[in-house]
């Protein structure tokens, strides 16, 4: 009798659906699904930066407004300057109306848009640690992007499927960390702050430490921003 009960329980357990570990691509798909609920956004922004050169650095603060439209458009007004970004194409119009093209050095490819899809587009991914609340994904840069970055680690909250932080391993024994904060606005989870430490490439490939804190306030989400707002006109 007891043996029959044991066999019945064993067969029952075998028929239960197993909770398979999601692949990195499947995790990124869930991140993108959450992020894509924000079709457009605007906010007042404050950017604090400090370059660390030979142990010295000073704080610089800039304020302005930031406009975003999915998947790949950004317009920022900082002081008297305006920046128009579409993927990796950046245009700047200064306070005197002069027009500039801005080029990113060894930057990620932003052609998929400003969303978590950048993870699979720019990195070869594999899971290196997993708990009931978090998964850590290692990313090795694909050829042609992030020349000075050895690897990154993405920390994903698997309760809400949000990217919480990124650890960076950079050349010249420089490490970095990027943290992302979110707020629940209008029924949506919206990234509202990004802060941490990274590195900036200056003349001849020389790297300097960079501390930064970008925070947004007075958010408006999904108001239907027009495409014309993001067109610099050249």
N, C-alpha and C positions, 0 to 999 in steps of 0.2 A: 504493500500500500504506500509506504513512505517513498519507495523507489519510484513508483508511478507518479507521485506528486512532484518529485524532483525532476523527472524527465519532462513533465508537462510545463513546469516553470522554466526549464532550460529552453524548450521550444518556443515558449511565449517571449522570452527575452530575445531570441534570435530574430523574431518577427518585428521587434520594435525598430523604428527608424534610427539609424546611427547619426549622431551630430558630427558630420564631417567638418574638418577644419577648412575654412574658406581659403582660396588661393589669393595671392597678392592682387591679381586682376579683379577678382570678385570683391575684395575689400575696397579697392579704389572705386569700383562701380557704385558701391553703397555710399561712399563719401561724396561722389559726384551727384548722386540722386538727391542727397540732402542739400548740397551746395546749390544745385540748379534751381531750387525753389526761389532763390533770390534772382529775379530777372534784371533788376536795376536797383541802384542805391545811391544815395548822396549823403554827405556828412561834413561837418566841420572837422578839421584834422589839426593835430599838433604833433610835430616831429622833432624829437630831441636826438641829437647825434654827438658823438665824441670820438675823435680819431686818437688812437694811442700810438705815439711815435717815441721810441726810446723811453718808454715809461711815463711819458708826459701826454697830457691831453686836456682839452677844454670843451665845455658844453656849448653847443649851438642849438638854438630853438627857432623853428619855422612854423608858421601857422597858415592855414588856408582852407580851401574846400576841395573835396574829392567827389568825382562822379564816376559811376561804374555802370556799364551795360553789358550783359552777358552776350556772347561768351568772352570777348576779347577787347573791349573798349574801355579806356580810362581817360578822363580829363581832370587835370588838377590845376587849381589856381593857388600859387604860392607867392605871396608878396605881390609884385607887379608882373610876375611871369606866369605864363600859361603853358602847360604841357599836355600834349595830345598823344595817346599811346594806343596803337592797334597791333596786337601781337608783339613782334620785336621792332616795329617801326615807331620811332619817337620823333615828334616835332615840338619845337619850343618857340614861343613868341615872347620876346622880352617886353618890358614896360615901355620901350621906345618903338615897338612895332617891328623890330628886327626879327628875322626868321632864321631858325637854325635846324639842322638835322643832328640828332643825337644818336650815337652808336654805342651799344653795349659791348663790353669786352668779355669774351669767354662766358657768355650768359646762357642760361637755359633757353631752349626753343619754346617760345610762348605761343606758337601758332595754334595749338589746340584751345587757347583761351586761358583766362586766369581762373583756374579751378583745379581740383585734385587730379584731373586727368594728366597734369604735368608730371606726376610721379611715374606713371608707366611710360609716358612719352620720352622722358629724359633719362630714366634710370632702368637698369636691370635689377629686378626686385626679388628678394627672398625673405621669408619669415625666419627670424632668429630667436624670438621669445614670444610666449603667449600665456596669458592668464585669463581668468574669467572676466576681467575688466579691461584689459589692454593687450594689444598685439604690437610688437616691435618689428618693423620691416627694414631690412638693410637695403640700401640703394647704391649701386655702383654706376657712376656717370657713363652714359653712352658716348662713343667717340664724337668729338666736336663740341661738347658742352662742358662748362665748369672745369676748365683746364687745371685750376689750382686746388680743386676739391678731390680728396681721395675717395671718401665714401660718406654717406649720410645714413642716419637712422630715423625713421619716421615712427612716432609714437601715436597710435590710433586708439581712441576710446571706443571699445566695442559695445558699450551700453547704448551710446547715442550715435555711434559711427561719425565721430568728429576727429580731425587731425589736431592733436593737442600741442605737440612740440616736435622739433627737429634738432637732432644733434649732428654737428658737422665735424669732420676730420679734414683739416686743411693743410696744405704744404707748409714747410718751415715751422713745424711743430705748433701750429696755431689751431686751437679748437674753437668751436662756436656752438651756440645754442639759440634757437628761435622758439619762442613761446607764443601761442595764439589764444586770445580770450574771446569768449562769445557772450552774447546777450540774447534773450528771448524777446523779440520785437514783433508785434503784430501777428503773433502765431507762428513766427519763423525764427530759427536759430541763425543769428547773423554774427560773423566775425567782426569784432569792434576794436581790437587792439592786437598789436604784434610787436614784440620786444625781445631783446637779447643781445648776443655778441656774435659778430662774424668778422670778415676781413674784406678790405678794399684794395684792389690792385691800382697802383699808381705808376709812375714812370719806370720803364724797363722791366715790368713784371714784379716790381717790389711790392710786397704785401704789408699792410698796416692793419692793426686791430681796429675794429669799429664797434662801438656800443650804440644801440639805437632803441628808441621807444616811439612807436607810431600809435596814436590813440585817436579814435573817432567819437564824436558826440553829435547830438541832435540829428540822429539818423532818420531818413525817410526812405522807405523800401517799396519797390514795385509801384511807382507813381506813373510809369510810362514815359521815361525820358526819351526825347526825340534823337534820332541819329545825327541830325545836324549839329547838335551840341558837341559832338566828338569829332567834327571835321575841321581841321586847321585851315583849310583853304589852299594848301600847297602840297 
